[in-house]
């Protein structure tokens, strides 16, 4: 490979890294827009904390926990910190071969993967908005991002047991047929990892005051800035070009372009599917359902964006949008309070997108469905147990929920001592 091609690949990966970083602004805007004005500072603080601490944790040990090299397939650790080790330079291995087959350098690899790491906790942030104590949430983030996410990631992306599931090996120990769990960019490994934790957290935390009436019927608690939420979703869609496009792990023209096409078509179909079903059921054009349908389509295609045709991407997206509407209704019926729809988008559509790899695309088949189900089940069980232990211990020790007074008056005032819109509020008096 010539130096020019390596540079082009690496530049594309750095652009994708920037796009994934930009997604954190999208998450922030979406969460702010769909919640109440009095908790804006709190949500912004959590999202800024997640990206800062997430990167540091990934530097300290997460990267080497997720990519430990040769290990037993379940748990490995290559040491603390990051460095070139035995490599000749950041683009060349000790044996003279190119790092990542010339797709990018070691440093770019760390930064790109580090941007993914923080996303899992960001998903939880939206689900528990408006009533969780900041301190316990930060402790949860440190443990979940620092340990749980990279361990799960190592099982697939780090060459662990899920990546070799179903492989056939000959007498000489050579792989003659590659099978395995497939999750291209993280429908399960990123989105469901965050979604399972969000589900456990919402269950242990309880609903916001006023969300459910005496008869258990859910009441809408409108967000204070829907235009900001819409902007957040469009930023997330843009960021997904880096999230999925970068997961090609090079600037390969064919691989990158088809992934961006399937990603966008699924997003568009997800939005259309959600708003149509929402209109049929509720007789109104619900923008928030439209927006979450787009996100559902993005999450749904993420596991198999590299395997799908445009037609299959549209089908996956449409079904994702339909799932969003039904999932939001189901979550309300279960008396689970998720202000931004994170569980429906990231967990339920993450499961659907991962299963879709077995139904559509170049790996479709009964065996692949079983591999996908196995990965979903193992990761779901591990994440639920881990999240429950962390959050339950915090609940019985320091407590995880703010007081009634703090919730009613707003977390911005009580936990931060400031107002996101002080000039606006002053002008009201």
VEXRO-849191 format. One record per residue (C-alpha): residue in three letters; x, y, z. Coordinates in steps of 0.2 Angstrom, whole numbers, padded with zeros to 4 digits, always signed. Layout:
ALAXYZ;...
***
This chain:
UNK+0000+0000+0000;UNK+0007+0017-0005;UNK+0008+0031+0008;UNK-0005+0041-0001;UNK-0019+0028+0001;UNK-0014+0026+0019;UNK-0016+0044+0022;UNK-0033+0045+0013;UNK-0039+0030+0023;UNK-0033+0038+0039;UNK-0040+0055+0035;UNK-0057+0047+0032;UNK-0056+0039+0049;UNK-0052+0055+0057;UNK-0067+0064+0049;UNK-0078+0049+0055;UNK-0070+0052+0073;UNK-0076+0070+0072;UNK-0093+0065+0066;UNK-0095+0053+0081;UNK-0089+0066+0093;UNK-0102+0078+0086;UNK-0116+0065+0090;UNK-0114+0070+0108;UNK-0120+0087+0104;UNK-0135+0079+0095;UNK-0139+0068+0111;UNK-0138+0084+0122;UNK-0150+0094+0111;UNK-0162+0079+0110;UNK-0162+0076+0128;UNK-0164+0095+0132;UNK-0178+0097+0120;UNK-0188+0083+0126;UNK-0187+0087+0145;UNK-0192+0102+0155;UNK-0182+0119+0156;UNK-0178+0117+0174;UNK-0167+0102+0171;UNK-0157+0109+0156;UNK-0141+0112+0165;UNK-0141+0095+0173;UNK-0143+0086+0157;UNK-0129+0096+0149;UNK-0118+0093+0163;UNK-0120+0074+0162;UNK-0117+0074+0144;UNK-0101+0084+0145;UNK-0095+0073+0160;UNK-0098+0057+0150;UNK-0088+0062+0135;UNK-0073+0069+0146;UNK-0073+0055+0158;UNK-0077+0042+0145;UNK-0061+0047+0135;UNK-0050+0046+0150;UNK-0057+0029+0155;UNK-0054+0023+0138;UNK-0036+0029+0139;UNK-0033+0022+0156;UNK-0038+0004+0153;UNK-0054+0003+0142;UNK-0045+0002+0125;UNK-0033-0012+0131;UNK-0048-0021+0139;UNK-0058-0020+0123;UNK-0043-0025+0112;UNK-0032-0036+0123;UNK-0023-0045+0109;UNK-0022-0064+0111;UNK-0034-0069+0125;UNK-0046-0082+0131;UNK-0060-0074+0122;UNK-0069-0069+0138;UNK-0058-0057+0147;UNK-0041-0050+0143;UNK-0031-0035+0147;UNK-0016-0028+0138;UNK-0011-0015+0152;UNK-0015+0002+0157;UNK-0012+0017+0146;UNK-0009+0018+0127;UNK+0007+0017+0118;UNK+0015+0010+0102;UNK+0023-0005+0112;UNK+0033-0016+0099;UNK+0026-0006+0084;UNK+0038+0002+0073;UNK+0027+0017+0071;UNK+0009+0021+0073;UNK+0005+0014+0056;UNK+0017-0001+0056;UNK+0017-0017+0066;UNK+0033-0025+0073;UNK+0033-0038+0059;UNK+0033-0024+0046;UNK+0014-0026+0041;UNK+0003-0012+0041;UNK-0008-0008+0056;UNK-0026-0012+0053;UNK-0021-0017+0035;UNK-0018+0001+0031;UNK-0035+0007+0036;UNK-0029+0019+0049;UNK-0015+0022+0062;UNK-0015+0016+0080;UNK-0018+0033+0087;UNK-0034+0035+0076;UNK-0040+0018+0081;UNK-0039+0023+0099;UNK-0048+0040+0096;UNK-0062+0033+0085;UNK-0066+0018+0097;UNK-0065+0030+0112;UNK-0079+0040+0104;UNK-0090+0025+0104;UNK-0087+0021+0122;UNK-0095+0036+0129;UNK-0111+0033+0119;UNK-0118+0019+0130;UNK-0119+0030+0146;UNK-0126+0044+0136;UNK-0141+0033+0131;UNK-0144+0030+0150;UNK-0143+0049+0153;UNK-0158+0052+0143;UNK-0169+0038+0151;UNK-0166+0044+0169;UNK-0167+0062+0166;UNK-0176+0074+0178;UNK-0175+0064+0194;UNK-0158+0055+0196;UNK-0144+0062+0208;UNK-0129+0068+0199;UNK-0116+0060+0210;UNK-0123+0042+0209;UNK-0125+0044+0190;UNK-0107+0049+0188;UNK-0101+0034+0198;UNK-0112+0023+0187;UNK-0105+0030+0171;UNK-0087+0027+0177;UNK-0090+0009+0181;UNK-0101+0005+0166;UNK-0090+0014+0153;UNK-0074+0010+0161;UNK-0077-0009+0163;UNK-0094-0016+0156;UNK-0094-0008+0139;UNK-0076-0013+0134;UNK-0078-0031+0141;UNK-0093-0033+0130;UNK-0085-0025+0115;UNK-0070-0037+0117;UNK-0081-0052+0115;UNK-0084-0047+0097;UNK-0074-0033+0090;UNK-0059-0038+0101;UNK-0059-0056+0094;UNK-0068-0064+0108;UNK-0079-0079+0108;UNK-0094-0071+0099;UNK-0084-0067+0084;UNK-0079-0085+0082;UNK-0096-0092+0086;UNK-0101-0106+0074;UNK-0084-0106+0065;UNK-0078-0123+0058;UNK-0060-0128+0061;UNK-0051-0142+0052;UNK-0039-0155+0061;UNK-0024-0142+0058;UNK-0034-0129+0068;UNK-0037-0119+0053;UNK-0054-0110+0051;UNK-0062-0117+0035;UNK-0079-0108+0038;UNK-0082-0091+0046;UNK-0098-0089+0054;UNK-0101-0080+0071;UNK-0111-0066+0078;UNK-0112-0051+0067;UNK-0114-0033+0073;UNK-0106-0021+0061;UNK-0106-0005+0070;UNK-0115-0008+0087;UNK-0134-0011+0087;UNK-0131-0022+0101;UNK-0113-0019+0106;UNK-0116+0000+0109;UNK-0135+0004+0108;UNK-0142-0011+0117;UNK-0127-0011+0130;UNK-0134+0006+0134;UNK-0152+0001+0132;UNK-0151-0013+0145;UNK-0143-0002+0158;UNK-0157+0012+0154;UNK-0170-0001+0157;UNK-0163-0007+0174;UNK-0160+0011+0179;UNK-0178+0017+0175;UNK-0185+0002+0184;UNK-0175+0005+0200;UNK-0177+0024+0199;UNK-0196+0025+0197;UNK-0206+0037+0187;UNK-0206+0056+0188;UNK-0219+0064+0199;UNK-0235+0067+0188;UNK-0231+0054+0175;UNK-0244+0041+0180;UNK-0261+0045+0187;UNK-0269+0036+0201;UNK-0277+0024+0188;UNK-0259+0021+0181;UNK-0263+0030+0164;UNK-0248+0039+0158;UNK-0248+0058+0156;UNK-0238+0067+0144;UNK-0224+0078+0151;UNK-0220+0090+0136;UNK-0202+0094+0132;UNK-0198+0113+0133;UNK-0190+0115+0116;UNK-0195+0103+0102;UNK-0185+0113+0089;UNK-0169+0109+0099;UNK-0174+0091+0099;UNK-0177+0091+0080;UNK-0160+0099+0078;UNK-0152+0086+0089;UNK-0160+0071+0079;UNK-0153+0079+0062;UNK-0136+0081+0070;UNK-0137+0063+0076;UNK-0141+0057+0058;UNK-0126+0067+0052;UNK-0115+0059+0065;UNK-0121+0042+0060;UNK-0112+0044+0043;UNK-0096+0043+0054;UNK-0103+0030+0066;UNK-0107+0018+0052;UNK-0096+0025+0038;UNK-0081+0024+0050;UNK-0085+0006+0055;UNK-0079+0001+0037;UNK-0062+0004+0045;UNK-0055+0012+0029;UNK-0059+0024+0016;UNK-0064+0010+0004;UNK-0075+0018-0009;UNK-0087+0004-0012;UNK-0089-0002+0006;UNK-0091+0016+0013;UNK-0103+0022+0000;UNK-0115+0007+0002;UNK-0115+0009+0021;UNK-0119+0027+0020;UNK-0134+0023+0007;UNK-0141+0009+0018;UNK-0139+0020+0034;UNK-0148+0035+0026;UNK-0162+0025+0018;UNK-0166+0016+0034;UNK-0166+0032+0044;UNK-0178+0040+0032;UNK-0190+0024+0031;UNK-0189+0023+0050;UNK-0196+0041+0052;UNK-0210+0038+0039;UNK-0215+0022+0046;UNK-0216+0029+0064;UNK-0226+0045+0059;UNK-0238+0035+0048;UNK-0242+0022+0061;UNK-0243+0036+0074;UNK-0256+0045+0064;UNK-0266+0029+0061;UNK-0267+0025+0080;UNK-0268+0043+0087;UNK-0275+0054+0073;UNK-0261+0067+0074;UNK-0244+0070+0066;UNK-0233+0068+0081;UNK-0216+0076+0077;UNK-0207+0067+0092;UNK-0213+0050+0086;UNK-0207+0055+0069;UNK-0190+0060+0076;UNK-0188+0044+0086;UNK-0193+0034+0071;UNK-0178+0041+0062;UNK-0167+0036+0077;UNK-0175+0019+0077;UNK-0171+0017+0059;UNK-0153+0022+0062;UNK-0151+0010+0076;UNK-0159-0004+0067;UNK-0148-0003+0052;UNK-0132-0002+0062;UNK-0129-0020+0065;UNK-0130-0025+0046;UNK-0127-0009+0036;UNK-0113-0018+0027;UNK-0123-0033+0022;UNK-0139-0025+0016;UNK-0146-0019-0001;UNK-0155-0003-0002;UNK-0172-0012-0003;UNK-0168-0022+0013;UNK-0162-0006+0022;UNK-0179+0002+0018;UNK-0188-0013+0025;UNK-0178-0013+0041;UNK-0180+0005+0043;UNK-0199+0004+0040;UNK-0201-0010+0053;UNK-0190+0000+0065;UNK-0201+0015+0064;UNK-0217+0004+0067;UNK-0207-0004+0082;UNK-0204+0013+0090;UNK-0222+0017+0090;UNK-0227+0001+0098;UNK-0212+0000+0110;UNK-0216+0018+0117;UNK-0234+0012+0120;UNK-0228-0004+0128;UNK-0216+0005+0140;UNK-0229+0017+0146;UNK-0241+0002+0149;UNK-0227-0006+0160;UNK-0226+0011+0170;UNK-0208+0014+0165;UNK-0204+0032+0163;UNK-0192+0036+0149;UNK-0193+0054+0145;UNK-0184+0053+0128;UNK-0188+0036+0122;UNK-0171+0029+0124;UNK-0176+0011+0128;UNK-0188+0010+0113;UNK-0174+0017+0101;UNK-0158+0010+0108;UNK-0163-0006+0116;UNK-0178-0013+0107;UNK-0173-0007+0089;UNK-0155-0012+0094;UNK-0162-0030+0097;UNK-0172-0029+0081;UNK-0157-0023+0070;UNK-0146-0037+0077;UNK-0159-0050+0073;UNK-0162-0042+0055;UNK-0144-0048+0051;UNK-0151-0066+0051;UNK-0167-0062+0041;UNK-0159-0050+0028;UNK-0143-0047+0019;UNK-0129-0058+0013;UNK-0128-0068+0029;UNK-0147-0072+0031;UNK-0151-0089+0037;UNK-0157-0100+0051;UNK-0139-0103+0058;UNK-0136-0084+0058;UNK-0152-0080+0067;UNK-0146-0092+0081;UNK-0129-0084+0082;UNK-0138-0067+0083;UNK-0150-0073+0096;UNK-0135-0080+0106;UNK-0126-0064+0106;UNK-0141-0054+0111;UNK-0145-0065+0125;UNK-0128-0066+0132;UNK-0125-0048+0131;UNK-0142-0043+0138;UNK-0140-0055+0153;UNK-0123-0048+0157;UNK-0127-0030+0155;UNK-0143-0032+0165;UNK-0134-0041+0180;UNK-0120-0028+0179;UNK-0131-0013+0179;UNK-0143-0020+0192;UNK-0128-0023+0204;UNK-0121-0006+0201;UNK-0137+0004+0202;UNK-0145-0006+0216;UNK-0129-0004+0227;UNK-0129+0015+0224;UNK-0148+0015+0228;UNK-0146+0006+0245;UNK-0130+0016+0250;UNK-0130+0034+0244;UNK-0147+0034+0236;UNK-0151+0037+0217;UNK-0166+0049+0217;UNK-0167+0067+0221;UNK-0180+0073+0234;UNK-0198+0078+0230;UNK-0194+0096+0232;UNK-0178+0095+0221;UNK-0188+0086+0207;UNK-0202+0099+0208;UNK-0191+0114+0208;UNK-0178+0107+0196;UNK-0161+0100+0196;UNK-0153+0115+0189;UNK-0157+0125+0204;UNK-0153+0112+0217;UNK-0138+0103+0210;UNK-0130+0117+0200;UNK-0136+0133+0207;UNK-0139+0141+0190;UNK-0152+0143+0177;UNK-0150+0139+0158;UNK-0161+0153+0153;UNK-0158+0166+0166;UNK-0161+0181+0155;UNK-0178+0174+0148;UNK-0184+0170+0166;UNK-0179+0188+0172;UNK-0189+0195+0157;UNK-0204+0186+0163;UNK-0206+0196+0179;
***
